[in-house]
Amino acid sequence: YPTVGQISPNVMAIPSSSVEVEELFSRGKQVSTDCRSCLGADTFEELQTLNCHLRVKIGADQ
């Protein structure tokens, strides 16, 4: 299987997860609590986007 041998180093070099993705899910848990379970998908996405933009701005200010 020479083709698999050539492709596998590229595929195996890709990490299965990253800190950024894990942080995103962690922040999602903070927004999606039992008290806020009635949020629609659009509102949830808007809150996550706003949260991300605020963190970038705060990081740029420091």
PAFI-308878 format. One record per residue: x negated, y, z of N, C-alpha, C in turn. Coordinates in nm, 2 decimals, padded with zeros to 4 digits. Atoms other than C-alpha are relative to their C-alpha. Layout:
<lumfis>
+--------+--------+--------+--------+--------+--------+--------+--------+--------+
!    n.u !    n.v !    n.w !   ca.u !   ca.v !   ca.w !    c.u !    c.v !    c.w !
+--------+--------+--------+--------+--------+--------+--------+--------+--------+
!      X !      Y !      Z !      X !      Y !      Z !      X !      Y !      Z !
...
+--------+--------+--------+--------+--------+--------+--------+--------+--------+
</lumfis>
This chain:
<lumfis>
+--------+--------+--------+--------+--------+--------+--------+--------+--------+
!    n.u !    n.v !    n.w !   ca.u !   ca.v !   ca.w !    c.u !    c.v !    c.w !
+--------+--------+--------+--------+--------+--------+--------+--------+--------+
! -00.08 ! -00.12 !  00.00 !  00.00 !  00.00 !  00.00 ! -00.09 !  00.13 !  00.00 !
!  00.09 ! -00.12 !  00.00 ! -00.25 !  00.27 ! -00.11 !  00.07 !  00.13 !  00.01 !
! -00.08 ! -00.13 ! -00.01 !  00.02 !  00.54 ! -00.14 !  00.03 !  00.03 !  00.14 !
! -00.03 ! -00.02 ! -00.15 !  00.13 !  00.49 !  00.22 ! -00.13 !  00.04 !  00.07 !
!  00.12 ! -00.04 ! -00.06 ! -00.23 !  00.51 !  00.32 ! -00.04 !  00.14 ! -00.02 !
!  00.03 ! -00.14 !  00.03 ! -00.27 !  00.84 !  00.15 !  00.09 !  00.10 !  00.07 !
! -00.10 ! -00.09 ! -00.05 !  00.05 !  00.99 !  00.28 !  00.00 !  00.00 !  00.16 !
! -00.01 !  00.02 ! -00.14 !  00.03 !  00.86 !  00.64 ! -00.08 !  00.11 !  00.09 !
!  00.07 ! -00.10 ! -00.08 ! -00.24 !  01.10 !  00.77 !  00.08 !  00.14 !  00.01 !
! -00.07 ! -00.13 !  00.00 ! -00.03 !  01.40 !  00.66 !  00.13 ! -00.01 !  00.09 !
! -00.12 !  00.02 ! -00.07 !  00.29 !  01.26 !  00.81 ! -00.03 ! -00.01 !  00.15 !
!  00.03 !  00.02 ! -00.14 !  00.13 !  01.16 !  01.14 ! -00.06 !  00.12 !  00.06 !
!  00.06 ! -00.13 ! -00.06 ! -00.04 !  01.50 !  01.18 !  00.11 !  00.10 !  00.04 !
! -00.11 ! -00.09 ! -00.04 !  00.31 !  01.66 !  01.22 !  00.04 ! -00.04 !  00.14 !
! -00.05 !  00.03 ! -00.14 !  00.40 !  01.69 !  01.59 !  00.15 ! -00.03 !  00.00 !
! -00.14 !  00.04 ! -00.01 !  00.73 !  01.53 !  01.69 !  00.08 !  00.11 !  00.07 !
! -00.07 ! -00.11 ! -00.06 !  00.82 !  01.83 !  01.90 ! -00.10 !  00.11 !  00.03 !
!  00.08 ! -00.12 ! -00.03 !  00.69 !  02.17 !  01.99 !  00.05 !  00.07 !  00.12 !
! -00.04 ! -00.08 ! -00.12 !  00.70 !  02.40 !  02.29 !  00.11 !  00.09 ! -00.04 !
! -00.10 ! -00.09 !  00.04 !  00.90 !  02.65 !  02.09 !  00.14 ! -00.06 !  00.00 !
! -00.13 !  00.07 !  00.01 !  01.18 !  02.40 !  02.02 !  00.05 ! -00.03 !  00.14 !
! -00.04 !  00.04 ! -00.13 !  01.18 !  02.28 !  02.38 !  00.05 !  00.13 !  00.08 !
! -00.05 ! -00.12 ! -00.06 !  01.21 !  02.64 !  02.50 !  00.13 !  00.05 ! -00.05 !
! -00.12 ! -00.04 !  00.05 !  01.49 !  02.71 !  02.27 !  00.12 ! -00.08 !  00.06 !
! -00.10 !  00.08 ! -00.07 !  01.69 !  02.42 !  02.41 !  00.02 !  00.03 !  00.14 !
! -00.01 ! -00.04 ! -00.14 !  01.61 !  02.52 !  02.76 !  00.08 !  00.13 !  00.01 !
! -00.08 ! -00.12 !  00.00 !  01.74 !  02.87 !  02.69 !  00.14 ! -00.02 ! -00.03 !
! -00.14 !  00.03 !  00.04 !  02.05 !  02.72 !  02.53 !  00.07 ! -00.05 !  00.12 !
! -00.06 !  00.05 ! -00.12 !  02.12 !  02.54 !  02.86 !  00.04 !  00.11 !  00.09 !
! -00.02 ! -00.11 ! -00.09 !  02.10 !  02.87 !  03.04 !  00.13 !  00.08 ! -00.05 !
! -00.11 ! -00.08 !  00.06 !  02.36 !  03.03 !  02.80 !  00.13 ! -00.09 !  00.01 !
! -00.12 !  00.09 !  00.00 !  02.59 !  02.72 !  02.78 !  00.02 ! -00.07 !  00.13 !
! -00.03 !  00.05 ! -00.13 !  02.69 !  02.67 !  03.14 !  00.15 ! -00.04 !  00.01 !
! -00.14 !  00.03 ! -00.01 !  03.02 !  02.53 !  03.27 !  00.09 !  00.12 !  00.00 !
! -00.07 ! -00.13 !  00.00 !  03.13 !  02.89 !  03.33 !  00.02 !  00.06 ! -00.13 !
! -00.01 ! -00.06 !  00.13 !  03.07 !  02.97 !  02.97 !  00.03 ! -00.10 ! -00.10 !
! -00.03 !  00.11 !  00.10 !  03.19 !  02.65 !  02.81 !  00.10 !  00.03 ! -00.10 !
! -00.10 ! -00.04 !  00.10 !  03.46 !  02.83 !  02.62 ! -00.06 !  00.09 ! -00.11 !
!  00.06 ! -00.08 !  00.10 !  03.21 !  03.02 !  02.41 !  00.01 ! -00.07 ! -00.14 !
!  00.00 !  00.06 !  00.13 !  03.25 !  02.96 !  02.04 ! -00.14 ! -00.01 ! -00.06 !
!  00.14 !  00.02 !  00.06 !  02.96 !  02.85 !  01.82 ! -00.06 !  00.13 ! -00.05 !
!  00.05 ! -00.13 !  00.05 !  02.93 !  03.19 !  01.66 ! -00.05 !  00.09 !  00.11 !
!  00.04 ! -00.08 ! -00.12 !  02.91 !  03.37 !  02.00 ! -00.13 ! -00.06 !  00.06 !
!  00.12 !  00.07 ! -00.06 !  02.66 !  03.11 !  02.13 ! -00.12 !  00.03 ! -00.09 !
!  00.11 ! -00.03 !  00.09 !  02.44 !  03.16 !  01.82 ! -00.04 !  00.15 !  00.01 !
!  00.03 ! -00.14 ! -00.02 !  02.46 !  03.54 !  01.86 ! -00.07 !  00.03 !  00.13 !
!  00.07 ! -00.02 ! -00.12 !  02.36 !  03.52 !  02.22 ! -00.14 ! -00.05 !  00.00 !
!  00.13 !  00.06 !  00.01 !  02.07 !  03.29 !  02.14 ! -00.09 !  00.10 ! -00.08 !
!  00.08 ! -00.09 !  00.09 !  01.95 !  03.53 !  01.86 ! -00.04 !  00.13 !  00.08 !
!  00.03 ! -00.12 ! -00.08 !  01.98 !  03.83 !  02.09 ! -00.10 ! -00.03 !  00.11 !
!  00.10 !  00.04 ! -00.10 !  01.79 !  03.65 !  02.36 ! -00.14 ! -00.01 ! -00.06 !
!  00.13 !  00.01 !  00.07 !  01.51 !  03.57 !  02.12 ! -00.06 !  00.13 ! -00.04 !
!  00.05 ! -00.14 !  00.04 !  01.49 !  03.93 !  01.99 ! -00.05 !  00.08 !  00.12 !
!  00.04 ! -00.07 ! -00.13 !  01.48 !  04.06 !  02.35 ! -00.13 ! -00.05 !  00.05 !
!  00.12 !  00.05 ! -00.04 !  01.20 !  03.83 !  02.44 ! -00.12 !  00.04 ! -00.08 !
!  00.10 ! -00.05 !  00.09 !  01.00 !  03.93 !  02.14 ! -00.03 !  00.14 !  00.02 !
!  00.02 ! -00.14 ! -00.03 !  01.05 !  04.30 !  02.21 ! -00.07 !  00.02 !  00.14 !
!  00.06 ! -00.02 ! -00.13 !  00.96 !  04.26 !  02.58 ! -00.15 ! -00.05 ! -00.01 !
!  00.14 !  00.05 !  00.01 !  00.64 !  04.06 !  02.48 ! -00.08 !  00.10 ! -00.08 !
!  00.07 ! -00.10 !  00.08 !  00.55 !  04.33 !  02.23 ! -00.03 !  00.13 !  00.09 !
!  00.02 ! -00.11 ! -00.09 !  00.58 !  04.60 !  02.50 ! -00.10 ! -00.02 !  00.10 !
!  00.10 !  00.03 ! -00.11 !  00.34 !  04.43 !  02.74 ! -00.14 !  00.00 ! -00.06 !
+--------+--------+--------+--------+--------+--------+--------+--------+--------+
</lumfis>
